[in-house]
C-alpha cells in the first residue's frame, strides 16, 4: 500500500458538520500511546481509507475502557471509566465500533452492555476479512507469497470470544503458508500480558510465559510471527529479542501484513 496521507476525522468534527460515520474506530490506549502499537493503528487507518469506510475516532474524548483496572481487581475504577465512556458514546449515538485491541473488544462487547452500553463491536481482523469478502479490499501475497507465517491467538479474541478463523483466512489470502504452533486455537497459550500482567513484573518462576510462547512460535520455523493484539505483539517481540532470531524474525499485526501487499 502506498503511504498516502491518512484521513482521520473525529466524532466531534463529523457531528459539527451534520454527518454521522458508519463505524467508530476505538483506538485504545496502546494504539494511541505506545510507539509500536501506533504503527498498527496507522496500518488499519490505511486499510479503512483504501476501502472507503466512513469512520471516525473519539480523539481526546476516548478514555481507557477500564479493562486493566478490572483485571487488576479495581472494580470501582473500571465502573468510573466505563460509565464515562458510555456517556460519551451515547451523546454521539454510536451503534457500531471496530477496534484493533482484543481487550477493548472484549470489554466493549461483553461488559459494557450490563452498564447500558449496547453496541455492535467488531475486532479489526473480522472487519478486514469482511471487507475482503465484500470486495471492498483486495490483496495479494507480495512479499509474503510462499512465506511461512505462524499466528498467535490472543486470549481475548480466541478463547474468550471464539474468533479463530478470520485471522487465519486473512493469512491464507496473502498466499502465505499458515504454520500452526502445537498449542493453538482453543488450546493456545497466553502471551503473558493479559489480566493486567502487562503492567507489572512477572512473578518468579522457571521461565517467563512470553519466552515459552515465542519458543513455540520459533519451533514452526516461521518467516513471520503474526499477531492480532498490541499486547501480544509487544510480548512476542520481547520473546524474539531473547532468542537467536533477534533482528531476523519480525512480529507483525495482520493489518501491517495487509498494507505490505502490493495490490493496495
Rosetta blueprint (number, residue, H / E / L):
1 X L
2 X L
3 X L
4 X L
5 X L
6 X L
7 X L
8 X L
9 X L
10 X E
11 X H
12 X H
13 X H
14 X H
15 X H
16 X H
17 X L
18 X L
19 X L
20 X L
21 X L
22 X L
23 X E
24 X E
25 X E
26 X E
27 X L
28 X H
29 X H
30 X H
31 X H
32 X H
33 X H
34 X L
35 X H
36 X H
37 X H
38 X H
39 X H
40 X H
41 X H
42 X H
43 X H
44 X H
45 X H
46 X H
47 X H
48 X H
49 X H
50 X H
51 X L
52 X L
53 X L
54 X L
55 X E
56 X E
57 X E
58 X L
59 X H
60 X H
61 X H
62 X L
63 X L
64 X L
65 X L
66 X L
67 X H
68 X H
69 X H
70 X H
71 X H
72 X L
73 X L
74 X L
75 X H
76 X H
77 X H
78 X H
79 X H
80 X H
81 X H
82 X H
83 X H
84 X H
85 X H
86 X H
87 X H
88 X H
89 X H
90 X H
91 X H
92 X L
93 X L
94 X L
95 X L
96 X E
97 X E
98 X E
99 X E
100 X L
101 X L
102 X H
103 X H
104 X H
105 X H
106 X H
107 X H
108 X H
109 X H
110 X H
111 X L
112 X L
113 X H
114 X H
115 X H
116 X L
117 X L
118 X L
119 X L
120 X E
121 X E
122 X E
123 X E
124 X H
125 X H
126 X H
127 X H
128 X H
129 X H
130 X H
131 X H
132 X H
133 X H
134 X L
135 X L
136 X L
137 X L
138 X L
139 X L
140 X L
141 X L
142 X H
143 X H
144 X H
145 X L
146 X L
147 X L
148 X E
149 X E
150 X E
151 X E
152 X L
153 X L
154 X L
155 X L
156 X L
157 X L
158 X L
159 X L
160 X L
161 X L
162 X L
163 X L
164 X L
165 X H
166 X H
167 X H
168 X H
169 X H
170 X H
171 X H
172 X H
173 X H
174 X L
175 X L
176 X L
177 X E
178 X E
179 X L
180 X L
181 X L
182 X L
183 X L
184 X L
185 X H
186 X H
187 X H
188 X L
189 X L
190 X L
191 X L
192 X L
193 X L
194 X L
195 X L
196 X L
197 X H
198 X H
199 X H
200 X L
201 X L
202 X L
203 X L
204 X L
205 X L
206 X L
207 X L
208 X L
209 X H
210 X H
211 X H
212 X H
213 X H
214 X H
215 X H
216 X H
217 X H
218 X H
219 X H
220 X L
221 X L
222 X L
223 X L
224 X E
225 X E
226 X E
227 X E
228 X L
229 X L
230 X H
231 X H
232 X H
233 X H
234 X H
235 X H
236 X H
237 X H
238 X H
239 X H
240 X H
241 X H
242 X L
243 X L
244 X L
245 X L
246 X L
247 X L
248 X L
249 X L
250 X E
251 X E
252 X E
253 X E
254 X H
255 X H
256 X H
257 X H
258 X H
259 X H
260 X L
261 X L
262 X L
263 X L
264 X L
